[in-house]
Amino acid sequence: MENTKDLTEHSSQSKRKRRDSFGMFDGYDSCSEDTSSSSSSEESEEEVAPLPSSLPIIKNNGQVYTYPDGKSGMATCEMCGMVGVRDAFYSKTKRFCSVSCSRSYSSNSKKASILARLQGKPPTKKAKVLQKQPLVAKLAAYAQYQATLQNQAKTKAVSMEGFSWGNYINSNSFIAAPVTCFKHAPMGTCWGDISENVRVEVPNTDCSLPTKVFWIAGIIKLAGYNALLRYEGFENDSGLDFWCNICGSDIHPVGWCAASGKPLVPPRTIQHKYTNWKAFLVKRLTGAKTLPPDFSQKVSESMQYPFKPCMRVEVVDKRHLCRTRVAVVESVIGGRLRLVYEESEDRTDDFWCHMHSPLIHHIGWSRSIGHRFKRSDITKKQDGHFDTPPHLFAKVKEVDQSGEWFKEGMKLEAIDPLNLSTICVATIRKVLADGFLMIGIDGSEAADGSDWFCYHATSPSIFPVGFCEINMIELTPPRGYTKLPFKWFDYLRETGSIAAPVKLFNKDVPNHGFRVGMKLEAVDLMEPRLICVATVTRIIHRLLRIHFDGWEEEYDQWVDCESPDLYPVGWCQLTGYQLQPPASQSSRESQSASSKQKKKAKSQQYKGHKKMTTLQLKEELLDGEDYTFLQGASDQESNGSANFYIKQEP
């Protein structure tokens, strides 16, 4: 359908009345639809292959790591005080004994930053950190922190006062990603040619009349859903320009007032400019474009979501990426689901994701592909809960595994789900059905495979050997690997491994429309309940580097261009979701600080981005209720078109 209409045609029909109508897996299986939600006890978790005896083994905080070179050197964990071999420690600086300690340190440092932000203060580097506490103390601190976050969410304590997308974009001459870049977002597939100079009818705020009146305004600039409008008659005067969400209930196509019996009244500031406003409007609007008559109806329809509260799904276990658990949809906001794990009695153990996320599946998915899952203590569905129909989940591209295919032990490069700013050396640990793969990050895997994660073979988060080098991306070598700079040829020879064939990877690159520097709203996948002001800082084919405004680059995240965790500017306002402003916004707007002061503000560390507090407790032991199913069938994910592995400038 044409998304704009010629106002000349409309003028001949103006007398007619009309009304307008806009981180990964392990499953839980339901054996019967009506009674049991637990799987057969005959299924048992597969045994973990023993480690080669030639490699020394190091134990830290309950996790077992192999030590590749046998060199000595000790270090003390800054989080729990554990003393161990330095090269077995986590991170480049070797400050922590495990991923969980690094996450805990980062999360606890972030607490002070969050509290400061809630009080309107900029974050500081001197955030208090819990140090050298035993596991029990860390668990208690974590539980208390989660409760605090829940209370903040309930009371909407995070204040957005002082932040305005319009002011932020205007004052810095930013450009926002167009709505058409986000196919999963409202109006993403039917935005049409809404652009600058389109005319709309909006409330007239420059009026002293006691009743609500309207006037015509033109779009001066678009930023996602938000539009900078100027009333007709102001010409080049920007004094009363204003920003609004074009999908809002007070924005109408030209002709709506006539059809609805609403008065069109010129703004008081310019009432004196013309004596015949009707003739002025006819002249100005002849040949102009406006919104389609059914725009508001399209907005409403595009904000209807098939997922409903009480639906049951299988979702990644946020504490153990290698398995899934059963969760229940608690609420749906703009297509985003708040899922509560079925065993959570107080309903605070939750997980946020979009309904098209590759992290959620229908009940029985784990059994169908041979994935691990955590058996629920609940043996019977609660009243009102029901399994989500399988057709509602995102579909994956069908693959042929009968010919040349991925094999266990093959090497590749993969985005680390525990640190989304890095692409790491990785290994295929297990080949599942329907094209799914279990992958581990070399040098940092737990011996029991509890930190393996599931990607589909067509996932845009896995890459062939050499991808980072070709595209000038820093590849993170295995932890403890000393032969630097890292060379794939040497590593494959030393480990006796082979690289996964390039032809098996997803090479499709859609014409996504993103450009470096574009603004958007993005989920912080390390704390997926948060949506933040963000910027596209790099584009490699379909891969986007997302930077969270106000935070350091180490907290950036690699995200696919079709990720359902990216949204247009104004999405939070449209759906009623809480937007997290830039960290240094308060200091930026309180005074016109010098560039040196700005640099200092931006350097303040965003300790919450290893925000996956959801993954902090990796050191707790698996509770023995994991099961690995044998083969079956399922789907999820999507693609585009173009060559993925041609060298391209960043």
N, C-alpha and C positions, 0 to 999 in steps of 0.2 A: 504494500500500500504506500502511496506517496506520503511522505512525512511532513510536507509543507504544502500550503495551498496559496494560490494567487489571490490577493485581496481584491483585485479587480473583479474577478468572478464572484467574490463574496458580496461586493457592494450591490450587485444586481439582485441579491437574495436577502438583503439585510432586513427586509420587512417581515420575512418569515420567522416565526418563533421556532427555536430549536434549543434543545438542552444537551449538554455534553454528558456524555457518560463519563498503571503505571504504578618425630620420630621414630620393630615395628609390628610384629604380629605373633599370634598364638591363640588359638581359638577356644571357644566354648561351644559345645554342641547340644542341641535339644533332641533327645531321642524320640520324644513324642510331643505332638503339638498341644495336647491338653493337660498332661500331668507333669512329666519329668523334664527338667531342664539340665540334668546332669548326663554325662556320657557313660557309656558302658565301662564297668570296672575292669573288663577284660583288656582294655587298651592300657598300655603302660608306656612311660617315657622311654625313648630309646637310649641305650647306653652311650656315654660319651667315650670316644676313642681315646686310649691312653696316650700321654705325651711321649715323644721319642726319648729313650733313656740317655741319649747322647747330650741332651740339653739340660743344663742345670735348672732347677726350679726354685722360684722365689715366692714366698707367701707374704702378702701385705694386706692387712685388714680383711682377712678371710678370702682374698682373691689370689689366684695362682697365676703367675706369669712365667714365661720362659725367658731365660737370660742368654741372649745370643752370643756374646763374645767372652763371657767369663771374667771380664776385668773387674777389679775391686773398686771401691769408692762408696762411702756411706753418706746418707742424707737423713734429715729429720723432717717429717711431715709437719707443716705449719698449722694444720687443722687439728689432727688427733695426737700428734707427738710421736707417732710410730717411727722407729728407726729402721732403715733398710738399705739395700743396695741402691745407689744413686741412679744407675741407668734403668732400673725397674720402676722409678718414680714417674709420675705423670707430668706433662707439660714440658716445654722447652727449658724452663728454668729449674725443673726438678724440685718444685716446692711442695708437691703433694704426692702421697703414696698411692692414690687411686683417683679415678674420675669422680667418685662420690665425694671425696674430701675437697676436690677442686670446686665441685658444684656447691657444696655446703659452705665453703669459704666465700665463694662469690655471692651466694644467696644471702648469707648473714651480713656481708658487707653492704648488700643492696638494701637491707632493711632500713638502715639509717637514711639512705638516699630517698626511699619511698616516704618515710615519715617526714623528712625535710620538705619533700615536694608537697605533701598533704598540708603542711603548715605554710606553704608559699615560699619556702627557702630553697636556694639552689643546693644541689647535692655537693657533698664534700668528699675529698679523698680519704679523710680520717674517719671513715665509717667503722663502727665497732665490729669486731669480728670475734666469734667464739673460737677459742684456741685450746688445743690439747684436751678436748673433752671426750670421754668414752662414748661408745655407740649409744648407750641408753640415754645419755644427756643430749646427744645429737637428735635422736628420735623425738625426745620430748620437745626440744627447741623447734624441730620441724613441724610437729603437730600444732604447737602454739602459733607458729608463723602462719600455717595454713588456716587456722581459725581466725587469725587477724585479717587475712586476705578475704575470707568469706564475709566477715562483718563489714569490711570496707565495701565489698561488692554490693551487699544488701543495702547499705546506707548511701551508696554512690558518693563516698567520701572524697574520691579523687576530683578535685575542683578543676573545671575547665575555664574558670574566670580568667580573663586576660588573654586567652588564646582565641584567635579568629582566623580561619583559613583565608578569608578575604584580605585582611590586613597583612597576614604573613606572606601571601603571594604578591600583593601590591607593593609592599615595602621592599621586597627583594627581587622583583621582576621574575618570579618563578613561573614555570610552565607546568601544568598538571597533565597527567596521562589522560587521554580521552576515554569516555565511558565505553567506547567500542573495543577497547583493549581487554575488557573484563566480561567475557561471554557469560559467566556464571552470575553476574551481578544484575540487579533489576535494570531493565531496559538495555542490557548489554548487547542484545541481538536485534533490537528494534529502535535504536536511538536515531537512525536516519541521518538527515543532513541538518540537524539542529546546530546552528552556528551563529557567529556574530551577525548582527543586523536583523535577526529574527525578532518580530514584534510580539508582545504579549500584553494581556490586561492584568494589572496588579493593583492592590490597595494603594490609595493615595494617602500617604502619611503627612503630606504638606497641606493640611486642610483643617479648618476650624469647625467644620460641620459636626453635629452630634452623632450622625449615622455613618456607617462604613460606606465609603465611596471608592471608585476605581479610576484609574487612568492608564493610558497606554505607555509602555516603555520598550526600549530596544536593547538587545544584548550587546554590550560593549566588549566583554571578554568572557570566555568560558574556562572553568577549571573543574573538570569532572562534572558532578551534578550541579555545582555552584555556578551562578552567572552574575556578572557585574552589570547592573541595569541602569539605564538613564531615561528619565521621563521625556516623552516627546515634547518638544518646544524648548528644551534647554540647549539645543545646538551643541556648542563646544564647552559649555559650562558644566564642570564635573562636581559642582558644589553639593548636589543632592544625590549623587550616584550611590548605589547601595548594592550589597551582595544578598542573594537569596538562593535557596535550593530550587532549581527549576522544576523538580518533581513535587514540590510542596503543594498543599491544597489550595493556596491562594493565588496560584499562577494559572492563567487561563488563555486560550487562544483568542485572538481578536474576533469580536462578534459575540462572545459569551455574555457580555453585559446586556446587549440588545436582546438576546434570546432569553435571558433570565430576568429582565426587568430591573437590572442594577444601574444606578446612575454613573455616567462618566463625567468627572469633574476635574478640570485642569488644576494643577498645583497652585497654591496661593501666590508663590513667588513669581510666577510668570503669567498670572491671570490678565495683567494689563497689556501683554504683548500683542494680542490679537482680539479683534472684536467679533470675528466670525470663526469660532473654533471648529465648527463642523466642516467648513471649506478647507481649513488648515489640515484637518485629519484626512479628508478625502485626497488632498494633494500629496500628503506625506506617505499615505499607506497604499496608494495605487502602485501595483507591481511588487509590493513588499511581501515577505513571507511571514507566516505565523506557525504556531504549533498545529498539528493535525487535530481535528475535532474530537477524536477519541483518545487523545493523549493521556488524560487522567485515568481513563479506563485501562489503557495499556499498562500504566504505572501500577495500578491496583492489581491487575492480573499477574504481572511479573513479580509481585511480592507475595504470591500465594505459594506455600511450600508443602510438599507432600508428606514430609516427616511431621509426626505429631507426638505430643507428650504420651508417655507410657509405652512407646514402641521399644522393643528389645533389639539390640544389635551386638555383634562381636566387635570389639575395639582393642587396639594395642594396649597392653599393660604398661602404664607409664613408669612403673618401677623395674620392669623387666621387658626390654624391647623384643625379646625372642618369643614372646607368647601373647595371646589375646585373652580377654576376659569378657564376660557378658556385662553389658551396661544398659541402662534404661534412659531414654530421652526424657530429660527433666523440663527443658524449655527450648524454644526455637526462636532465634532473633536474626532476621535477615538471611535465613538459610544456614546460620551457624547453630550448632547443637551443643547444649550443655548436657553431657552424659554423666550419669551417676552410676558408679559400679554397683552391681546388683547386691553385693554383700555389705554395702555401706549402710549401717543402721541409722546414722544421723544425717545421711545424704550429703555429706561434705566431701567425700572422696570422689572427686569429679574429674572430667576431662573435656576440654573444648575442642571442637573441630567443625569444619564445614560439612554439609551433607554430601558433598562430592569428594570428600577427602579419601585418599587411598588407605587411610588408617582404619576405616570402618567397613564392616561386611555384614552380610545376612547371617542369621543363626544357622550353624552347620557348615560355614565356610571352611573352618579349620579342618574339620573331618574330611571335607571334599578334596583338599589339596595336600594333606599330610603335614599340617602345621601344628606347632605346640599350642596348648591352651591351658588355662588355669581352671580347674574344676571348681564350681561354685558350691558353697555349703548349702545353698538354697536348692532343694530338690523339687520344688513345685513353684510354678509361676505365681506371682502375687496377683491378687484380684485386680482386674483392669489392665494388666500388662499383656502385650501380645507381640508376636514376632513381626518384624518389619518385612513387608513383601520384598523378595529378592530383586524385582525389577526396578526398585527405587534407587539402588546403589549405582555408583559410577561404573561403567563398563570398561574392561581392558581390551586391548587389541588381541585378537586371536593369533596364536603362534603355532608353528609346526615343529614339534619336538622330535619328530620321527627321524629327521635327517641329522645333519651336523648341528650340534647344540652345545650349550654350556655344560661343563663337567666340573665335578668337585675338584678343588685344588687350583683351578684356573685363576690367574691374576687379572686385575682390572683396577680402575680408579673409581672412587665413589665418594659422594658427599657424606661426611660423618654426621649421623643424626644426633650425636651428643655434642657436636661443635660444628654448627652449620656454616661457619665461616671458612671451613677447610675442606679441601678435597684430598683424600688420603689413598695410600697404597692399600689395596683390599684383596680378599680372597673369597671365592665362592665356596661356602662350607657345605651347602646341601642344595640339591635340585629338587624342587617340589613340583606338583602337577600344575597344569594350566599356565606355565610360563613363569611361575614364581621362584625366586631364588633366596636362600639364606646367605647373608654376606657378613664377614667379619673384618674388622680393621686390623691390619697386620701390626704386631708388636704390642697391642693393648687388649687382647682378647682374654676373657676369663676362661679357665680350663673347662668349665661346664657348659660353655656356649651361651651363657645367660645374657651376653651383650651382643649376640648376633641380631641382625635385623633383616626384615623382608622387603625386597624390592621386586617389582615385576621386570621381566626381561626388556620390556619396552619403556621402562621408567627413564625419565630424563635426568635422573640423579645418579646414574652409573655411566661410565665412559670407558672406552678402550685404552689400553696401555699407550702412553704417549700423548693423550689428549691435552693434558696440562702444558706439556712442553711446547706443543704446536701452537697453543693459544696463549702462551706467555702467562700462565697461571702458576702460582707457587704450589707445588705438590708436597704434601706433608709425608715424609718418609716414616717407616716403622719406628716406634719408640725404641730407643737403645741402639739403633743402627748407626754405626760410626763411620762408614765409608761415604763421606760427603764430599762434593755434591752427589746426590743420589742419581744413579744411572740404572735405568730399567734393564739394559742388557746384562750388566754385571749382577744385578739382583736376581734375575731369572736363572742365571747360570749357577749362582751360589745356592739358591733354594731348590734347584732342580725342577722348576715350575715352567709352565707355558702360559702365554698370554691368551685371554679369551679372544676368539676371532672377531675382527672389526665388523664384519658383515652381520653379526648377530645383534648389534646395538641399534637403537632407535636413531635414524638419521633424519627424521622429519623435522623441518623447521618452519613453523607457520609464519605468515606475515602478521606478526603480532602488533606492530604499531608503536612499541615502546621506543623511547629515545633517552640517551644519557641525560641526566639532569631533571627528568620529569618527577613531579611529586605525586604521591599516592598515600593511601592508608594501608598498612601492612600488619599482619599478625606477627607478633614476636613468637616464633615457633618454639623457643625455649621456655616460654611461659604463655601458652596459647590462649589464655583468657584475655590477654592484652592486645589491643590494636593501636598502633602508634603512627605518628607522622613520619613519613619515610621518603627516601629518594632513590631513584635508579642511578647507580654510579658506574656500572659497567654492563655491557651486553656482549655475550659470547654465544652467537647463534640464538638458541632459544633460552639460554641460561642468563638470568639477571642477578646482578649483585645489588642487594637491598641494604641501604644504610639507614639507620634510625637517627633522625635529626637530633643533634645535641649530644650524641654519644660517640665514643671513639670507634675507629674502624675495626678494631678487633672483635666488635660485636655485630659486624655485618653478617648477612646470611645469603647464601646462594639459593635462589628460588627459580623454579620453572616459570616461563612466561604465561602458562595457562594454569598456574596454581590457583586454587580456590581460596587461598589465604591472602590474596591481593585484592584491593578494592579501590574504586575511584574516590577522589576527594569529595567529601560530602556524604559518603556512605553511612558513616556513623550517625550523622544528624538525621538522615532519611529513615534509618531503621531504629533509632533510639538507643544505639549501642554507645558505650563510653569510649571516647577517644583519648589516648594518652598524648599530651602535647610534647614538643621538644623539651629536653631536659633543661636547657639553658634559656627557655623562653622568658621566664620571669626577669632574668637579669638583662636579656636583650631589650625588653620593652620598657623596663623601668628607667633606663637612661640610654642615651646614644653613646655607648661605651667605645673606647678606642679599640683599634684592631688587636692590640696586644691583650686587652681585657677579654675580648671575644675569644681569642685563641685559648686563653687560660680557662674560660668557661667551658669551651668545647672539649678541653682535655680532661675534664673531670670524669672519672671513670664510671661507666654505667655497670655497676656490679651486678645488676639483676639480669644481665643477658646470660650468662650461662643460666638463663632463667628457667631452664627445665628443672625447677625444684622438683618437678614430677619425676626426675630421674636420679635424684640425690641419693636415694637409699639403696644404691646398687650393691652395697656391701652386705645387706641383709640376705640371709640364705634363702634359696628357693625352698618353698614350704613342702615340697614333696607331692604337690597336687597337680603337677604338670603331666600332660599326656601328649603323645605324638600320634596323630592319626595317619592312616595310610591314604592312598590316592583317592581322587574324586574329581569334582568340577566346580568352577567359579569364575568371576571376572571383576574388572575395575580399572581406570586410567585412560589416557587418550593422547593423540599425536597431531602432526601437521605435515608440511612438505618442503623439502630442499636438502641440499647436501650439508651434512653436519660437521664434516671433518676437513673442510678446506680451511687453510690458515687464514685468519681474519684479524685485522687490526682491532685492538681493544677500544 
